[in-house]
Amino acid sequence: MKNKKAVALKRFFEEIHVVGKGEGYLAYKIIEVAKEHDIPVKRDEKLTEELYSVELYDQIPQEMVDDVAKVLEFLYNIKKQ
């Protein structure tokens, strides 16, 4: 569990921001809380690693928008079902 990382994102109008991130136990808790609130979770270690470098509450960089949009679309489709 020590090396596991998690990043929580939130969409504010047309922008996507990092609103939470953690490693180890904190990553586990982020995922647990998301599941408790029926927020879909997608495992993507490469993207998580990239997003982990974004400061809390900052907007994700433009070069990550397409990758994040694909994940959000995937999660939206899961939640819709």
LODREN-139175 format. One record per residue: z, x, y of N, C-alpha, C in turn; residue in one letter. Coordinates in steps of 0.001 Angstrom, whole numbers, padded with zeros to 6 digits, always signed. Layout:
LODREN-139175
ZXYZXYZXYa ...
//
This chain:
LODREN-139175
+000000+000835-001199+000000+000000+000000+000000+000876+001258m +000374+002134+001137+000544+002989+002305-000729+003162+003122k -001892+003310+002490-003127+003575+003217-003905+002319+003590n -003438+001180+003157-004135-000062+003464-004024-000371+004951k -005144-000791+005526-005151-001159+006940-005703-002572+007090k -005271-003244+008147-005777-004578+008462-005938-004685+009969a -006952-005437+010366-007218-005680+011780-007411-007173+011962v -006741-007741+012951-006883-009158+013283-007737-009276+014542a -008705-010171+014474-009620-010380+015597-009476-011794+016132l -009778-011957+017395-009783-013290+018001-010936-013361+018985k -011591-014492+018949-012713-014707+019864-012197-015388+021123r -012502-014790+022255-012196-015365+023558-013534-015634+024234f -013940-016887+024216-015246-017282+024743-016326-016480+024023f -017058-015641+024693-018131-014872+024052-017696-013468+023646e -016435-013147+023822-015934-011807+023513-015028-011860+022285e -015019-010767+021536-014138-010641+020380-013184-009485+020662i -011887-009759+020489-010861-008765+020800-010018-008461+019567h -009494-007256+019503-008529-006874+018480-007166-007376+018949v -006573-008278+018178-005291-008851+018590-004143-008430+017681v -004465-007683+016652-003427-007174+015767-004016-006123+014854g -003211-005152+014497-003639-004157+013525-002412-003480+012959k -002536-003058+011712-001402-002409+011088-001824-001677+009837g -000919-000834+009383-001152-000005+008216+000007-000189+007240e -000284-000069+005962+000762-000179+004945+001373-001568+004914g +002700-001624+005029+003401-002905+004956+002948-003868+006047y +002703-003359+007242+002260-004214+008338+000891-004832+008034l +000010-004067+007406-001295-004602+007000-001102-005738+006002a -000219-005515+005046+000097-006548+004057+000598-007824+004745y +001474-007684+005730+002018-008847+006431+000949-009561+007256k +000054-008812+007889-001045-009428+008650-001878-010307+007735i -002211-009783+006570-003019-010535+005603-002240-011741+005085i -000974-011549+004786-000132-012646+004289-000038-013779+005306e +000199-013455+006569+000313-014475+007618-001020-015196+007806v -002107-014451+007760-003436-015078+007882-003636-016107+006771a -003332-015717+005553-003507-016639+004420-002593-017855+004527k -001363-017643+005002-000430-018763+005180-000951-019781+006179e -001769-019336+007123-002316-020222+008151-003776-020583+007883h -004196-020408+006633-005569-020741+006208-006628-020031+007048d -006332-018813+007459-007306-017989+008163-007986-017125+007110i -009296-017248+006969-009979-016468+005934-009838-014964+006174p -009795-014226+005081-009663-012773+005126-010854-012161+004415v -011452-011159+005024-012615-010464+004435-012286-008995+004328k -012475-008444+003155-012224-007020+002949-013498-006235+003258r -013399-005346+004216-014508-004465+004588-013878-003174+005110d -013637-002251+004200-012884-001045+004548-013555-000223+005642e -014872-000111+005600-015587+000691+006603-015418+000083+007995k -015654-001227+008102-015524-001894+009395-014074-001885+009872l -013133-002091+008956-011719-002053+009321-011364-000696+009916t -011839+000353+009288-011572+001708+009787-012130+001887+011200e -013335+001380+011436-013948+001477+012769-013159+000651+013791e -012789-000561+013413-012066-001446+014324-010655-000946+014602l -010100-000204+013668-008741+000301+013835-008631+001247+015029y -009751+001836+015403-009747+002759+016541-009739+002034+017888s -010002+000728+017882-010003-000066+019114-008555-000379+019499v -008241-000196+020759-006889-000475+021242-006585-001971+021154e -005310-002300+020932-004893-003702+020887-005292-004433+022161l -005797-005624+021990-006219-006539+023050-007508-006114+023759y -008096-005004+023324-009382-004600+023902-010514-005351+023221d -011582-005518+023951-012795-006111+023401-013428-005092+022459q -014016-005591+021371-014671-004657+020456-015889-004045+021146i -016200-002794+020840-017350-002131+021460-018666-002800+021065p -019614-002733+021936-020920-003360+021723-021561-002931+020406q -021397-001664+020034-022035-001178+018805-021428-001778+017534e -020290-002457+017637-019662-003105+016478-019939-004606+016433m -020521-005146+017469-020687-006599+017583-021487-007182+016418v -022595-006578+016051-023415-007128+014969-022668-007157+013637d -021971-006064+013314-021221-006018+012058-020092-007043+012042d -019384-007162+013150-018295-008136+013232-018843-009558+013183v -019961-009800+013838-020574-011139+013823-020939-011556+012401a -021437-010626+011605-021782-010930+010207-020540-011323+009410k -019458-010604+009618-018208-010923+008924-017681-012276+009380v -017697-012524+010692-017208-013808+011207-018055-014976+010710l -019360-014776+010631-020238-015822+010102-019907-016098+008639e -019708-015047+007860-019331-015187+006460-018027-015968+006328f -017025-015589+007126-015728-016262+007066-015815-017707+007537l -016610-017960+008549-016792-019319+009044-017396-020202+007952y -018378-019674+007247-019012-020433+006164-018053-020712+005027n -017171-019773+004736-016164-019989+003690-015209-021099+004110i -014752-021035+005344-013782-022019+005838-014401-023418+005890k -015699-023473+006173-016391-024754+006270-016482-025465+004918k -016481-024705+003846-016655-025298+002507-015436-026000+002010q 
//
